[in-house]
Amino acid sequence: MLRIVNFSKTYGNNKKKAVDNLNLEIKKGEIFGFIGHNGAGKTTTIKAIVGINDFDEGDILIDGLSIKTNDIECKKKIAYIPDNPDIYSSLTGISYLNFIADIYEVEAKEKEELINKYATMFEILPNLGDLISTYSHGMKQKLVIISALIHKPQLLVLDEPFVGLDPKSSFALKQVMREMCKEGTSIFFSSHVLEVVEKLCDKVGIIGKGKLIKYGSVKDIKGDKDLESIFLELDQE
């Protein structure tokens, strides 16, 4: 579903590589965890996957289509949850969800059913008539999550999705992620919460200074240790 082939991204006049020759693949129905320190290249990679950032070398394929040359078709298949829910504060919650659903041409009945389902699940239904400017960070995060789910993406990309969520909402999101994968959705997410990555993911990639250090199944990478120990060991090398 997602293939990253020889992907590199440079910034600045000195052409410093934020990501250097990255290769990995996530198949349909897999959950992939992308971990590394701040500045390691995680968000740079994620923004390239979803078509926000252009890039210098390599290619990123979504269901066989290049995000470089087929960006609109690729974006129809993707939902993206950023680490900072920067959304239209002048709209009400329900107006925002209707707006996103209409962009993705979700049918009216299905749109209503899914908004009610997820807004109830994330305990934000009574607040959908309020202006987004009155929402807390956690409420905005829930709204962005719901907007990403209502068009049933084939690839769900999340950057630190659990930041700002209360424990009940975090649990609900994990359940939704598992259910989506059973239905064939692929999930690519970054997180500093290594315990969540270890329990939730099929595969994991560890990136450091723009290079992929480790990549494979969670079981193969951690062996008889926990993922946190492996990460700390690699950080000291």
Protein Blocks (a to p, Z undefined) as FASTA:
>chain_A
ZZcehiacdedjkopafbghiaddddehiacdddddehilmmmmmmmmnomagcfedcdd
eehiafklmmmmmmmmpccddfbdcddfkbcfklmmmmmmmmnopafklmmmmmmmmmmm
nopmmmmmpcfklpcfklmmmmmmmmmmmnopabdcdehklgopafklmmmmmmmmmmmm
mnopacddddfblmlmmmmpmbdcddeehiafbgcdfklmnmmacfklmmmmmmmZZ
